[in-house]
Every structure is written in C-alpha cells, then in structure tokens.
Amino acid sequence: MSLHDRDAYRAFVSSLAAVTLHEQWDALVAKVGGKVFCLHGNANGDLVFKVSEIAFDGLVAMPGIGQAAYFARRQWVRVSPAALDDDLLAGYIGEAHRLIAGKLTRRLRDELGL
C-alpha cells in the first residue's frame, strides 16, 4: 500500500519515535515535539514534508514534486502520488523527522527519548 494512502501514511509516521498525529489545516499532520515534519494534505494523497536545501534542489526538478505552498521557501516539498517510489518516500519522511527532531531542545529530545 502506498504512503500516499492515508492509512498507510498514518501507520508509517506512527512508527517513528515520539510522533503525534493531528487533524489540522484539512490535513493529517505528523509532529515530533509539537513541530510539524510531514502532512498528508488532501484527498488526492499529496504529501508535504521538510527536506534539506540540497534535497530540495533535486526533488523539485522532478515531475510531480514542487515547493509546498504556505511553508518556508526551499525547505518543504509537495509530492504527488507516483512521483517517488515508497522506499524513497519513506526515507525522505524519516529524514524530515530527523531534521525537525534535531532542532528540538536537548531537554525535550531527552523527555521524548530521541
């Protein structure tokens, strides 16, 4: 089942450490330490997640991937179904989790077991 499927998305992000899920902005939003790292955006299954600037440049050059609206420029991408295979997508979402968790305070990371 594709990560663009809401149930598969929920199961995958829930398997990452200290993740909470929230219905917010008409989306299913995944957070770590209260900070967004990924969201399942709409009925067609688009995913939005944080990336490094280097990854951003390569990803937005691909069909079906672009800058995410309403998020910080050059740091968030919107990925349409079939733009990436699930193994790559899972890797990028895992990296988004790591990027956001890394910005949390040491105290909060310790409390969350990160």
C-alpha positions in Angstrom: 0.0 0.0 0.0 1.4 3.4 -1.0 2.3 6.0 1.6 0.0 8.4 -0.3 -2.8 6.3 1.1 -4.0 7.9 4.4 -4.0 4.7 6.4 -0.5 3.7 5.2 0.8 7.2 5.9 -0.7 7.1 9.4 0.9 3.6 10.1 4.3 4.7 8.8 4.6 8.0 10.6 3.3 6.5 13.8 6.2 4.0 13.7 8.7 6.9 14.0 9.8 7.9 17.5 7.7 10.3 19.6 5.3 11.2 16.8 1.8 12.6 17.4 -0.9 12.9 14.7 -3.3 15.8 14.4 -6.2 16.8 12.1 -5.1 20.4 11.2 -5.4 22.6 8.1 -7.7 20.0 6.4 -4.8 17.5 6.6 -3.4 14.7 8.8 -0.3 16.4 10.3 2.6 14.4 11.8 4.6 16.2 14.6 7.5 15.5 16.7 7.9 17.5 19.9 5.0 19.7 18.7 6.7 20.6 15.5 5.4 19.6 12.0 7.6 17.4 9.9 5.1 15.9 7.4 1.5 16.0 6.4 -1.0 14.1 4.3 -2.5 17.1 2.6 -5.7 16.3 0.7 -8.0 13.7 -1.0 -5.6 13.0 -3.9 -2.9 11.9 -1.5 -0.3 14.7 -1.8 2.4 14.6 0.9 4.2 17.6 2.2 7.5 17.3 4.2 10.6 19.1 5.2 13.8 18.5 3.3 17.4 19.8 3.3 18.3 22.5 0.7 20.4 20.1 -1.3 17.5 17.6 -1.4 15.1 20.4 -2.3 17.0 21.3 -5.5 17.0 17.7 -6.8 13.4 16.9 -5.8 11.7 20.0 -7.3 13.3 19.2 -10.7 11.3 16.0 -10.8 7.8 15.8 -12.2 5.1 15.7 -9.6 7.2 17.4 -6.9 7.2 21.1 -6.1 7.6 23.8 -3.5 4.9 23.3 -0.8 2.6 26.2 -0.6 2.5 28.1 2.7 5.7 26.6 4.0 9.2 28.1 4.3 10.8 28.5 0.9 13.4 25.9 -0.2 12.7 23.7 2.8 9.4 22.0 2.2 8.2 20.0 -0.8 4.8 18.7 -2.0 4.9 15.2 -3.6 2.1 13.9 -5.7 1.3 10.2 -5.9 3.7 8.2 -8.1 6.3 10.9 -8.1 8.6 8.8 -5.8 8.6 5.1 -5.0 7.6 4.2 -1.5 11.1 3.3 -0.3 12.5 6.7 -1.3 9.4 8.4 0.1 9.8 6.6 3.4 13.5 7.7 3.5 12.6 11.3 2.9 9.9 11.3 5.6 12.3 9.6 8.0 14.8 12.3 7.3 12.2 15.0 7.8 11.5 13.6 11.2 15.2 13.6 12.0 15.7 17.2 10.8 12.8 18.5 12.9 13.7 16.4 16.0 17.3 17.7 15.7 16.0 21.3 16.2 14.3 20.5 19.5 15.9 21.4 22.7 18.1 18.8 24.3 15.8 18.6 27.3 12.8 17.9 25.1 14.7 15.3 23.0 15.6 13.6 26.3 12.0 13.7 27.5 10.8 12.2 24.2 13.5 9.6 24.1 15.1 10.9 21.0 
